Amino acid sequence: MKQTKSMKLALNMDYNVSMYKKKPFYSFIKRLADIVLSLILLILFSWLYVILWLLVKLTSKGPAFYGHVRVGKNGKHFKVWKFRSMKMDSRPLEEIFTKEQMEEYKRDFKVTNDPRITTFGKFLRKTSLDELPQLWNVFIGQMSFVGFRPILDEEYEKYGENKELLTKLKPGITGYWASHGRSLTSYDDRIKMELYYSVNYSLWLDIRIFFHTFIGVLKSEGAK
C-alpha cells in the first residue's frame, strides 16, 4: 500500500491529549449534517433494508440485525448496529479458530478468512452493506459519519494514555484509518491514524475522508 504524505505524518507523530482543540462551529455543523443526511439516507434506503433483512434471514439462522457493545465518545459504551454477517456460534474462539488465527485475532482483533462469516456475510462485508444500520447510530447521536471506528474494550486499552484523546470525538461509520488503511495496516498503525484524526479533524479533512471511502468501497479495498 502506497503511503500518502499525511499517512507518513500520522505514523511518525507523537500524540497526547493536550493536542486536542475544541471547534464549536465545526461540531454544530457536523451534528446538523449528521442528522439531516442520516435521515435522508434512512428514508431513501428503506427498501434496501427490507431486502437485506430478508436475505440475511433466508441465508442463515438468527436475527438479521446485530448490536455489539463498543466504546464511544468520552469512553461511554453503546451498541453499534449491523446486518449480521456471522454464524450464530456460542463456542469459545479457541474452539473455532486455528492456533495461527487465534494469534492473529489477539494481535489485530480480526482474522483473515474468518470461519465465522456466512457466505452472504462475505458479500455484506466486501460491499460494506453490513454497516448500513449504523445510520441509526448516527441519527440518534451515538456516532457520526466520520470519526474513529468503534472499538472493543480490549482495543481501547491498547491506546494507553491516549484513550482520552481518541474518544474526544464520536466514532464514525468511516474515518481516517478506515478510508486510508483499514485491513491493509497493522493495529499499531491504526492507532496512530485514528489519533491523527482526533488532532487534525476539520470539515475539509472529513470531505477528503468521504472521497477516499467512496473510492475504497468501489474498489473493495481493505474489506474483510
C-alpha positions as YAML, in Angstrom:
chain: A
units: angstrom
residues:
- id: 1
  name: MET
  ca: [0.00, 0.00, 0.00]
- id: 2
  name: LYS
  ca: [1.42, 3.38, -1.02]
- id: 3
  name: GLN
  ca: [1.62, 5.84, 1.86]
- id: 4
  name: THR
  ca: [0.38, 9.38, 1.33]
- id: 5
  name: LYS
  ca: [2.15, 12.40, 2.81]
- id: 6
  name: SER
  ca: [-0.49, 12.70, 5.54]
- id: 7
  name: MET
  ca: [-0.21, 8.98, 6.36]
- id: 8
  name: LYS
  ca: [3.55, 9.28, 6.80]
- id: 9
  name: LEU
  ca: [2.96, 12.26, 9.09]
- id: 10
  name: ALA
  ca: [0.31, 10.37, 11.07]
- id: 11
  name: LEU
  ca: [2.54, 7.34, 11.58]
- id: 12
  name: ASN
  ca: [5.51, 9.40, 12.76]
- id: 13
  name: MET
  ca: [3.76, 11.77, 15.19]
- id: 14
  name: ASP
  ca: [3.81, 11.53, 18.98]
- id: 15
  name: TYR
  ca: [0.37, 12.13, 20.46]
- id: 16
  name: ASN
  ca: [-1.05, 13.39, 23.74]
- id: 17
  name: VAL
  ca: [-4.44, 14.73, 24.87]
- id: 18
  name: SER
  ca: [-3.21, 18.34, 25.03]
- id: 19
  name: MET
  ca: [-3.11, 18.31, 21.22]
- id: 20
  name: TYR
  ca: [-6.90, 18.19, 21.02]
- id: 21
  name: LYS
  ca: [-8.61, 21.52, 20.32]
- id: 22
  name: LYS
  ca: [-12.35, 22.17, 20.62]
- id: 23
  name: LYS
  ca: [-14.06, 23.50, 17.48]
- id: 24
  name: PRO
  ca: [-17.64, 24.55, 18.42]
- id: 25
  name: PHE
  ca: [-18.66, 25.74, 14.94]
- id: 26
  name: TYR
  ca: [-17.35, 22.53, 13.38]
- id: 27
  name: SER
  ca: [-19.23, 20.44, 15.96]
- id: 28
  name: PHE
  ca: [-22.51, 22.28, 15.30]
- id: 29
  name: ILE
  ca: [-22.25, 21.98, 11.52]
- id: 30
  name: LYS
  ca: [-21.21, 18.35, 11.70]
- id: 31
  name: ARG
  ca: [-24.08, 17.35, 14.01]
- id: 32
  name: LEU
  ca: [-26.58, 19.18, 11.81]
- id: 33
  name: ALA
  ca: [-25.20, 17.44, 8.72]
- id: 34
  name: ASP
  ca: [-25.27, 14.06, 10.51]
- id: 35
  name: ILE
  ca: [-28.96, 14.44, 11.42]
- id: 36
  name: VAL
  ca: [-30.11, 15.66, 8.01]
- id: 37
  name: LEU
  ca: [-28.04, 13.27, 5.90]
- id: 38
  name: SER
  ca: [-28.71, 10.17, 8.04]
- id: 39
  name: LEU
  ca: [-32.47, 10.84, 7.99]
- id: 40
  name: ILE
  ca: [-32.47, 11.27, 4.22]
- id: 41
  name: LEU
  ca: [-30.46, 8.07, 3.72]
- id: 42
  name: LEU
  ca: [-32.61, 6.07, 6.15]
- id: 43
  name: ILE
  ca: [-35.66, 7.01, 4.10]
- id: 44
  name: LEU
  ca: [-34.02, 6.52, 0.69]
- id: 45
  name: PHE
  ca: [-32.57, 3.11, 1.60]
- id: 46
  name: SER
  ca: [-35.63, 1.78, 3.45]
- id: 47
  name: TRP
  ca: [-36.34, -0.62, 0.56]
- id: 48
  name: LEU
  ca: [-32.74, -1.90, 0.70]
- id: 49
  name: TYR
  ca: [-33.02, -2.52, 4.44]
- id: 50
  name: VAL
  ca: [-36.04, -4.76, 3.79]
- id: 51
  name: ILE
  ca: [-34.25, -6.73, 1.05]
- id: 52
  name: LEU
  ca: [-31.07, -7.21, 3.08]
- id: 53
  name: TRP
  ca: [-33.09, -8.16, 6.17]
- id: 54
  name: LEU
  ca: [-34.85, -10.89, 4.17]
- id: 55
  name: LEU
  ca: [-31.61, -12.18, 2.62]
- id: 56
  name: VAL
  ca: [-29.84, -12.42, 5.97]
- id: 57
  name: LYS
  ca: [-32.82, -14.29, 7.45]
- id: 58
  name: LEU
  ca: [-33.05, -16.64, 4.48]
- id: 59
  name: THR
  ca: [-29.34, -17.49, 4.27]
- id: 60
  name: SER
  ca: [-28.56, -18.20, 7.94]
- id: 61
  name: LYS
  ca: [-30.26, -18.83, 11.26]
- id: 62
  name: GLY
  ca: [-30.54, -15.96, 13.72]
- id: 63
  name: PRO
  ca: [-31.58, -12.30, 13.85]
- id: 64
  name: ALA
  ca: [-30.93, -10.07, 10.84]
- id: 65
  name: PHE
  ca: [-29.55, -7.21, 12.94]
- id: 66
  name: TYR
  ca: [-26.66, -7.49, 15.33]
- id: 67
  name: GLY
  ca: [-25.86, -4.98, 18.07]
- id: 68
  name: HIS
  ca: [-22.35, -5.13, 19.50]
- id: 69
  name: VAL
  ca: [-21.24, -3.08, 22.51]
- id: 70
  name: ARG
  ca: [-18.38, -0.73, 21.64]
- id: 71
  name: VAL
  ca: [-16.58, 2.24, 23.18]
- id: 72
  name: GLY
  ca: [-17.82, 5.66, 22.07]
- id: 73
  name: LYS
  ca: [-17.29, 9.32, 22.87]
- id: 74
  name: ASN
  ca: [-15.80, 10.00, 26.30]
- id: 75
  name: GLY
  ca: [-15.35, 6.26, 26.80]
- id: 76
  name: LYS
  ca: [-19.10, 5.57, 27.07]
- id: 77
  name: HIS
  ca: [-20.46, 2.26, 25.80]
- id: 78
  name: PHE
  ca: [-23.15, 1.89, 23.16]
- id: 79
  name: LYS
  ca: [-24.43, -0.72, 20.71]
- id: 80
  name: VAL
  ca: [-23.18, -0.49, 17.13]
- id: 81
  name: TRP
  ca: [-25.82, -1.91, 14.79]
- id: 82
  name: LYS
  ca: [-25.00, -4.01, 11.73]
- id: 83
  name: PHE
  ca: [-26.61, -6.55, 9.49]
- id: 84
  name: ARG
  ca: [-25.45, -9.86, 10.94]
- id: 85
  name: SER
  ca: [-22.64, -11.33, 8.83]
- id: 86
  name: MET
  ca: [-21.57, -14.13, 11.17]
- id: 87
  name: LYS
  ca: [-22.94, -17.53, 12.07]
- id: 88
  name: MET
  ca: [-24.69, -17.93, 15.41]
- id: 89
  name: ASP
  ca: [-21.97, -19.82, 17.29]
- id: 90
  name: SER
  ca: [-21.56, -19.55, 21.06]
- id: 91
  name: ARG
  ca: [-18.42, -21.67, 21.25]
- id: 92
  name: PRO
  ca: [-15.24, -20.08, 22.65]
- id: 93
  name: LEU
  ca: [-12.99, -18.58, 19.96]
- id: 94
  name: GLU
  ca: [-10.30, -21.11, 20.85]
- id: 95
  name: GLU
  ca: [-12.61, -23.86, 19.56]
- id: 96
  name: ILE
  ca: [-13.38, -22.03, 16.29]
- id: 97
  name: PHE
  ca: [-10.00, -20.59, 15.26]
- id: 98
  name: THR
  ca: [-6.80, -22.41, 14.48]
- id: 99
  name: LYS
  ca: [-3.77, -21.56, 16.63]
- id: 100
  name: GLU
  ca: [-2.50, -19.18, 13.94]
- id: 101
  name: GLN
  ca: [-5.90, -17.49, 13.59]
- id: 102
  name: MET
  ca: [-6.14, -17.05, 17.36]
- id: 103
  name: GLU
  ca: [-2.76, -15.34, 17.40]
- id: 104
  name: GLU
  ca: [-3.87, -13.06, 14.55]
- id: 105
  name: TYR
  ca: [-7.09, -12.19, 16.39]
- id: 106
  name: LYS
  ca: [-5.25, -11.35, 19.61]
- id: 107
  name: ARG
  ca: [-2.86, -9.12, 17.66]
- id: 108
  name: ASP
  ca: [-5.22, -7.38, 15.21]
- id: 109
  name: PHE
  ca: [-8.76, -8.10, 16.52]
- id: 110
  name: LYS
  ca: [-9.65, -9.55, 13.12]
- id: 111
  name: VAL
  ca: [-8.90, -12.74, 11.22]
- id: 112
  name: THR
  ca: [-8.15, -13.37, 7.56]
- id: 113
  name: ASN
  ca: [-10.76, -15.74, 6.11]
- id: 114
  name: ASP
  ca: [-12.73, -15.72, 9.37]
- id: 115
  name: PRO
  ca: [-14.62, -19.07, 9.54]
- id: 116
  name: ARG
  ca: [-17.46, -17.42, 11.48]
- id: 117
  name: ILE
  ca: [-18.58, -15.32, 8.50]
- id: 118
  name: THR
  ca: [-21.52, -16.61, 6.45]
- id: 119
  name: THR
  ca: [-21.48, -16.81, 2.66]
- id: 120
  name: PHE
  ca: [-23.85, -13.85, 2.37]
- id: 121
  name: GLY
  ca: [-21.94, -12.14, 5.17]
- id: 122
  name: LYS
  ca: [-18.83, -12.10, 2.98]
- id: 123
  name: PHE
  ca: [-20.79, -10.14, 0.37]
- id: 124
  name: LEU
  ca: [-22.13, -7.76, 3.01]
- id: 125
  name: ARG
  ca: [-18.66, -7.04, 4.33]
- id: 126
  name: LYS
  ca: [-17.00, -6.72, 0.95]
- id: 127
  name: THR
  ca: [-19.59, -4.13, -0.10]
- id: 128
  name: SER
  ca: [-19.78, -2.55, 3.40]
- id: 129
  name: LEU
  ca: [-23.57, -3.03, 3.30]
- id: 130
  name: ASP
  ca: [-23.40, -4.70, 6.73]
- id: 131
  name: GLU
  ca: [-22.79, -1.23, 8.18]
- id: 132
  name: LEU
  ca: [-25.95, 0.41, 6.79]
- id: 133
  name: PRO
  ca: [-27.80, 0.11, 10.16]
- id: 134
  name: GLN
  ca: [-25.20, 2.44, 11.66]
- id: 135
  name: LEU
  ca: [-27.14, 5.28, 10.02]
- id: 136
  name: TRP
  ca: [-29.46, 4.91, 13.01]
- id: 137
  name: ASN
  ca: [-26.50, 5.28, 15.40]
- id: 138
  name: VAL
  ca: [-25.62, 8.49, 13.57]
- id: 139
  name: PHE
  ca: [-29.17, 9.84, 13.62]
- id: 140
  name: ILE
  ca: [-29.56, 9.43, 17.40]
- id: 141
  name: GLY
  ca: [-26.14, 10.97, 18.08]
- id: 142
  name: GLN
  ca: [-24.08, 7.95, 19.18]
- id: 143
  name: MET
  ca: [-21.91, 8.11, 16.06]
- id: 144
  name: SER
  ca: [-21.02, 10.47, 13.25]
- id: 145
  name: PHE
  ca: [-20.39, 9.81, 9.58]
- id: 146
  name: VAL
  ca: [-16.68, 10.47, 10.17]
- id: 147
  name: GLY
  ca: [-14.69, 9.60, 13.28]
- id: 148
  name: PHE
  ca: [-12.65, 6.77, 14.76]
- id: 149
  name: ARG
  ca: [-14.04, 3.31, 14.07]
- id: 150
  name: PRO
  ca: [-15.93, 1.93, 17.11]
- id: 151
  name: ILE
  ca: [-13.69, -0.31, 19.19]
- id: 152
  name: LEU
  ca: [-13.94, -3.10, 21.77]
- id: 153
  name: ASP
  ca: [-12.85, -2.60, 25.38]
- id: 154
  name: GLU
  ca: [-9.76, -4.73, 24.69]
- id: 155
  name: GLU
  ca: [-8.82, -2.42, 21.82]
- id: 156
  name: TYR
  ca: [-9.49, 0.68, 23.93]
- id: 157
  name: GLU
  ca: [-6.81, -0.43, 26.38]
- id: 158
  name: LYS
  ca: [-4.25, -0.53, 23.56]
- id: 159
  name: TYR
  ca: [-4.45, 3.28, 23.32]
- id: 160
  name: GLY
  ca: [-2.96, 3.61, 26.79]
- id: 161
  name: GLU
  ca: [-2.54, 7.23, 27.90]
- id: 162
  name: ASN
  ca: [-4.08, 8.36, 24.59]
- id: 163
  name: LYS
  ca: [-7.50, 6.81, 25.30]
- id: 164
  name: GLU
  ca: [-8.89, 10.18, 26.28]
- id: 165
  name: LEU
  ca: [-7.57, 11.81, 23.12]
- id: 166
  name: LEU
  ca: [-9.16, 9.13, 20.91]
- id: 167
  name: THR
  ca: [-12.61, 9.49, 22.46]
- id: 168
  name: LYS
  ca: [-12.80, 13.29, 22.45]
- id: 169
  name: LEU
  ca: [-14.82, 12.83, 19.24]
- id: 170
  name: LYS
  ca: [-17.61, 10.43, 18.28]
- id: 171
  name: PRO
  ca: [-16.84, 7.18, 16.49]
- id: 172
  name: GLY
  ca: [-17.73, 7.18, 12.81]
- id: 173
  name: ILE
  ca: [-19.09, 4.97, 10.06]
- id: 174
  name: THR
  ca: [-15.84, 5.79, 8.32]
- id: 175
  name: GLY
  ca: [-12.71, 7.60, 9.36]
- id: 176
  name: TYR
  ca: [-9.11, 8.42, 8.52]
- id: 177
  name: TRP
  ca: [-7.84, 4.90, 9.18]
- id: 178
  name: ALA
  ca: [-10.89, 3.21, 7.61]
- id: 179
  name: SER
  ca: [-10.53, 5.21, 4.41]
- id: 180
  name: HIS
  ca: [-6.72, 5.15, 4.12]
- id: 181
  name: GLY
  ca: [-5.63, 1.82, 5.58]
- id: 182
  name: ARG
  ca: [-8.33, -0.39, 7.06]
- id: 183
  name: SER
  ca: [-7.33, -4.09, 6.88]
- id: 184
  name: LEU
  ca: [-4.14, -3.23, 4.99]
- id: 185
  name: THR
  ca: [-2.34, -1.77, 8.04]
- id: 186
  name: SER
  ca: [-1.10, -3.17, 11.35]
- id: 187
  name: TYR
  ca: [-3.03, -2.38, 14.52]
- id: 188
  name: ASP
  ca: [-0.23, -0.15, 15.80]
- id: 189
  name: ASP
  ca: [-0.52, 1.88, 12.59]
- id: 190
  name: ARG
  ca: [-4.28, 2.02, 13.02]
- id: 191
  name: ILE
  ca: [-3.88, 3.53, 16.50]
- id: 192
  name: LYS
  ca: [-1.70, 6.35, 15.16]
- id: 193
  name: MET
  ca: [-4.02, 7.01, 12.22]
- id: 194
  name: GLU
  ca: [-7.08, 7.23, 14.46]
- id: 195
  name: LEU
  ca: [-5.25, 9.62, 16.81]
- id: 196
  name: TYR
  ca: [-4.17, 11.70, 13.83]
- id: 197
  name: TYR
  ca: [-7.83, 12.43, 13.09]
- id: 198
  name: SER
  ca: [-8.52, 13.43, 16.72]
- id: 199
  name: VAL
  ca: [-5.78, 16.04, 16.43]
- id: 200
  name: ASN
  ca: [-6.40, 17.25, 12.85]
- id: 201
  name: TYR
  ca: [-10.18, 16.92, 12.40]
- id: 202
  name: SER
  ca: [-11.81, 19.54, 10.16]
- id: 203
  name: LEU
  ca: [-14.60, 19.85, 7.60]
- id: 204
  name: TRP
  ca: [-12.06, 19.70, 4.79]
- id: 205
  name: LEU
  ca: [-10.50, 16.51, 6.20]
- id: 206
  name: ASP
  ca: [-13.98, 15.00, 6.55]
- id: 207
  name: ILE
  ca: [-14.66, 15.71, 2.87]
- id: 208
  name: ARG
  ca: [-11.37, 14.06, 1.88]
- id: 209
  name: ILE
  ca: [-12.21, 11.03, 4.04]
- id: 210
  name: PHE
  ca: [-15.64, 10.75, 2.36]
- id: 211
  name: PHE
  ca: [-13.94, 10.79, -1.05]
- id: 212
  name: HIS
  ca: [-11.38, 8.14, -0.07]
- id: 213
  name: THR
  ca: [-14.10, 5.98, 1.47]
- id: 214
  name: PHE
  ca: [-16.26, 6.14, -1.66]
- id: 215
  name: ILE
  ca: [-13.33, 5.13, -3.87]
- id: 216
  name: GLY
  ca: [-12.32, 2.38, -1.45]
- id: 217
  name: VAL
  ca: [-15.82, 0.88, -1.36]
- id: 218
  name: LEU
  ca: [-15.99, 0.86, -5.17]
- id: 219
  name: LYS
  ca: [-12.66, -0.97, -5.28]
- id: 220
  name: SER
  ca: [-13.46, -3.13, -2.20]
- id: 221
  name: GLU
  ca: [-10.09, -2.12, -0.77]
- id: 222
  name: GLY
  ca: [-9.20, -3.36, 2.68]
- id: 223
  name: ALA
  ca: [-12.55, -5.09, 3.26]
- id: 224
  name: LYS
  ca: [-12.58, -8.36, 5.17]
...
